[in-house]
């Protein structure tokens, strides 16, 4: 009987070791899955943050590029308003044209304010220096100033 008791004890120890190993393997597998899920989630968050940073940079540049033509439109509207004031047309017609130009100027200012709010929200704007044709720039400036200079 002692032999079968020893065998039973050995078999019990082996069975316990096998069962314990199975439980340990399952626990290790769960732990590994949890760590993998956390690593994947961290990677997704990092990609999302990088994408947001790129999007912020891109939209800031886009807003800046929109502001430049708005400034040109605003300046031309002001020059047109001055020119309309000098026209020899009935005052009712002149007033109507000046109201339309005033509306145009107000809407340009409204768009510039919206863009500025957006830039303030998006963060600091980085401006890159780009080579320009100085002669063309001076010519554009002269075209804007010419009507006032002629007076």
C-alpha positions as CSV (number, residue, x, y, z in Angstrom):
1,X,0.0,0.0,0.0
2,X,2.8,2.4,0.6
3,X,3.8,2.0,-3.0
4,X,0.4,3.0,-4.3
5,X,0.3,5.9,-1.8
6,X,3.7,7.1,-3.1
7,X,2.5,6.7,-6.7
8,X,-0.8,8.5,-5.8
9,X,1.2,11.3,-4.2
10,X,3.5,11.6,-7.2
11,X,0.6,11.5,-9.6
12,X,-1.1,14.2,-7.5
13,X,2.0,16.3,-7.5
14,X,2.4,15.9,-11.3
15,X,-1.3,16.7,-11.8
16,X,-0.9,19.7,-9.6
17,X,2.1,20.9,-11.5
18,X,0.3,20.4,-14.8
19,X,-2.8,22.2,-13.6
20,X,-0.7,25.0,-12.0
21,X,1.3,25.3,-15.3
22,X,-1.9,25.6,-17.3
23,X,-3.2,28.3,-14.9
24,X,0.1,30.1,-15.0
25,X,0.2,29.9,-18.8
26,X,-3.3,31.3,-19.0
27,X,-2.4,34.2,-16.6
28,X,0.7,34.9,-18.6
29,X,-1.3,34.9,-21.8
30,X,-3.8,37.3,-20.4
31,X,-1.1,39.6,-19.1
32,X,0.7,39.5,-22.5
33,X,-2.6,40.4,-24.3
34,X,-3.3,43.2,-21.9
35,X,0.2,44.6,-22.4
36,X,-0.1,44.3,-26.2
37,X,-3.5,46.1,-26.1
38,X,-2.0,48.9,-24.1
39,X,1.0,49.2,-26.5
40,X,-1.4,49.3,-29.4
41,X,-3.6,51.9,-27.7
42,X,-0.5,54.0,-26.9
43,X,0.6,53.8,-30.6
44,X,-2.8,54.9,-31.8
45,X,-2.8,57.9,-29.4
46,X,0.7,58.8,-30.6
47,X,-0.3,58.6,-34.3
48,X,-3.5,60.7,-33.5
49,X,-1.4,63.3,-31.7
50,X,1.1,63.4,-34.6
51,X,-1.8,63.8,-37.1
52,X,-3.3,66.6,-35.1
53,X,0.0,68.4,-35.0
54,X,0.4,68.1,-38.7
55,X,-3.2,69.2,-39.3
56,X,-2.7,72.2,-37.0
57,X,0.5,73.2,-39.0
58,X,-1.3,72.7,-42.3
59,X,-4.4,74.7,-41.4
60,X,-2.3,77.5,-39.9
61,X,-0.5,77.8,-43.2
62,X,-3.7,77.7,-45.1
63,X,-5.3,80.4,-42.9
64,X,-2.2,82.6,-43.5
65,X,-2.5,82.0,-47.3
66,X,-6.2,83.0,-47.1
67,X,-5.4,86.2,-45.2
68,X,-3.1,87.5,-47.9
69,X,-5.8,87.7,-50.7
70,X,-8.3,89.1,-48.2
71,X,-6.0,92.0,-47.5
72,X,-5.7,92.6,-51.2
73,X,-9.5,92.5,-51.6
74,X,-9.9,94.9,-48.7
75,X,-7.4,97.4,-50.0
76,X,-9.0,97.3,-53.5
77,X,-12.4,97.8,-52.0
78,X,-11.1,100.9,-50.2
79,X,-9.5,102.2,-53.4
80,X,-12.8,101.6,-55.3
81,X,-14.7,103.5,-52.6
82,X,-12.4,106.5,-53.0
83,X,-12.8,106.3,-56.8
84,X,-16.6,106.0,-56.6
85,X,-16.6,109.1,-54.4
86,X,-14.8,111.0,-57.2
87,X,-17.1,109.8,-60.0
88,X,-19.5,112.3,-61.6
89,X,-22.7,110.2,-61.2
90,X,-26.0,110.8,-59.5
91,X,-25.7,110.7,-55.7
92,X,-28.2,107.9,-55.3
93,X,-26.1,105.7,-57.6
94,X,-22.9,106.7,-55.8
95,X,-24.5,105.9,-52.4
96,X,-25.6,102.5,-53.7
97,X,-22.1,101.6,-54.9
98,X,-20.6,102.9,-51.7
99,X,-23.0,100.7,-49.6
100,X,-22.0,97.7,-51.6
101,X,-18.3,98.4,-51.2
102,X,-18.9,98.9,-47.5
103,X,-20.6,95.5,-47.3
104,X,-17.7,94.0,-49.1
105,X,-15.2,95.6,-46.7
106,X,-17.1,94.5,-43.6
107,X,-17.3,90.9,-44.9
108,X,-13.6,90.9,-45.6
109,X,-13.0,92.1,-42.0
110,X,-15.3,89.5,-40.6
111,X,-13.4,86.7,-42.5
112,X,-10.1,88.1,-41.3
113,X,-11.4,88.1,-37.7
114,X,-12.6,84.5,-38.1
115,X,-9.2,83.5,-39.5
116,X,-7.4,85.2,-36.6
117,X,-9.6,83.4,-34.1
118,X,-8.7,80.2,-35.8
119,X,-5.0,81.0,-35.8
120,X,-5.2,81.9,-32.1
121,X,-6.9,78.6,-31.4
122,X,-4.6,76.5,-33.6
123,X,-1.5,77.9,-32.0
124,X,1.5,79.9,-33.0
125,X,2.0,80.5,-36.8
126,X,5.4,79.9,-38.2
127,X,6.2,82.1,-41.2
128,X,8.8,80.8,-43.6
129,X,10.8,83.3,-45.7
130,X,10.4,82.7,-49.4
131,X,12.4,84.5,-52.1
132,X,10.2,87.0,-54.0
133,X,10.5,89.2,-57.1
134,X,11.1,92.6,-55.6
135,X,10.3,94.4,-58.9
136,X,6.9,92.7,-59.1
137,X,6.2,93.5,-55.4
138,X,7.1,97.2,-55.9
139,X,4.9,97.3,-59.1
140,X,1.9,95.9,-57.2
141,X,2.4,98.4,-54.4
142,X,2.7,101.3,-56.9
143,X,-0.6,100.2,-58.5
144,X,-2.3,100.4,-55.2
145,X,-0.9,103.8,-54.2
146,X,-1.1,105.4,-57.7
147,X,-4.7,106.8,-57.4
148,X,-3.9,108.5,-54.1
149,X,-0.5,109.7,-55.4
150,X,-2.1,111.2,-58.5
151,X,-4.5,113.3,-56.3
